[in-house]
Each structure stands twice: as structure tokens, then as C-alpha cells.
Amino acid sequence: MRLPLLVWIRQRDDPLFFITEASKATGFDHQHVAKEFKTFVDLGLLAELPWERKNDRRYFRREDGCSLWAFVDIGVRMVHEGVLT
């Protein structure tokens, strides 16, 4: 579950997104996505933005400056090249 979420986040043009958006795009339950997002925030891959009451959403921002994204990029390439399945 973690790699598909990271790939979805990394391949987006827009670095801002919310949990339900990721849940719908990946097919994973929003509670599991929220748990993974917390881990990604702790690792510095994402930043959690303040709650937006008007939209009733919590947005996250991809932190492109985090060096861990290089490992995600390698994993994505390996999947596309058939090294990982």
C-alpha cells in the first residue's frame, strides 16, 4: 500500500491534495491512507497543512526537497522496468 500511495503522490502535477482524493485514486480505505500520510509527514515526505473548515478537508503538500523522494523514484523506475512487481 505504501509504494502505490507514494507513486500517486510523486506523479501528481499538483503538490497539494487531501486524504479522500488519494483514497479514491488508489482504492485504499481513507483511514489507512490517513495513517500512511502521518508516517509520510513524520519522514518529511509530506507537510500537513491546517484544517480547512469551509471545505472540511485537511490538505497535504508534497515536500519535493526531501531526499527520500529519490528512493521512491528508484522504486518507480524499477517497477516500470519490471525489476519489481
C-alpha positions as semicolon CSV with decimal commas, in nm:
position;residue;x (nm);y (nm);z (nm)
1;M;0,000;0,000;0,000
2;R;0,280;0,239;0,080
3;L;0,451;0,232;-0,260
4;P;0,131;0,287;-0,462
5;L;0,046;0,587;-0,242
6;L;0,395;0,730;-0,277
7;V;0,384;0,680;-0,654
8;W;0,046;0,854;-0,675
9;I;0,177;1,147;-0,469
10;R;0,503;1,173;-0,663
11;Q;0,347;1,161;-1,008
12;R;0,095;1,437;-0,943
13;D;0,150;1,776;-1,105
14;D;-0,021;1,948;-0,813
15;P;0,173;1,905;-0,487
16;L;-0,145;1,975;-0,281
17;F;-0,402;1,704;-0,215
18;F;-0,626;1,563;0,057
19;I;-0,685;1,217;0,205
20;T;-1,013;1,140;0,030
21;E;-0,861;1,233;-0,305
22;A;-0,575;0,987;-0,251
23;S;-0,814;0,722;-0,122
24;K;-1,035;0,744;-0,432
25;A;-0,739;0,747;-0,670
26;T;-0,568;0,444;-0,517
27;G;-0,868;0,245;-0,393
28;F;-0,736;0,228;-0,036
29;D;-0,958;0,298;0,264
30;H;-0,928;0,661;0,376
31;Q;-0,840;0,557;0,733
32;H;-0,542;0,357;0,609
33;V;-0,439;0,644;0,382
34;A;-0,455;0,884;0,678
35;K;-0,229;0,655;0,881
36;E;0,024;0,634;0,597
37;F;0,012;1,010;0,547
38;K;0,105;1,057;0,913
39;T;0,408;0,836;0,855
40;F;0,498;1,035;0,543
41;V;0,472;1,360;0,741
42;D;0,696;1,215;1,013
43;L;0,952;1,122;0,744
44;G;0,941;1,469;0,586
45;L;0,789;1,349;0,257
46;L;0,470;1,548;0,320
47;A;0,368;1,857;0,514
48;E;0,027;1,864;0,680
49;L;-0,150;2,194;0,625
50;P;-0,404;2,350;0,865
51;W;-0,757;2,214;0,858
52;E;-0,990;2,397;0,619
53;R;-1,328;2,416;0,788
54;K;-1,503;2,560;0,484
55;N;-1,410;2,252;0,280
56;D;-1,396;2,015;0,578
57;R;-1,062;1,889;0,447
58;R;-0,709;1,857;0,565
59;Y;-0,464;1,921;0,285
60;F;-0,115;1,781;0,250
61;R;0,172;1,914;0,043
62;R;0,442;1,703;-0,117
63;E;0,780;1,816;0,011
64;D;0,990;1,785;-0,303
65;G;1,306;1,887;-0,117
66;C;1,300;1,570;0,092
67;S;1,586;1,342;-0,017
68;L;1,373;1,030;0,047
69;W;1,186;1,101;-0,277
70;A;1,497;0,979;-0,461
71;F;1,433;0,630;-0,322
72;V;1,070;0,647;-0,433
73;D;1,186;0,749;-0,781
74;I;1,418;0,446;-0,792
75;G;1,133;0,219;-0,685
76;V;0,905;0,362;-0,953
77;R;1,170;0,308;-1,220
78;M;1,226;-0,050;-1,103
79;V;0,854;-0,124;-1,122
80;H;0,828;0,024;-1,470
81;E;1,133;-0,172;-1,584
82;G;0,990;-0,496;-1,445
83;V;1,259;-0,542;-1,180
84;L;0,996;-0,512;-0,904
85;T;0,640;-0,634;-0,935
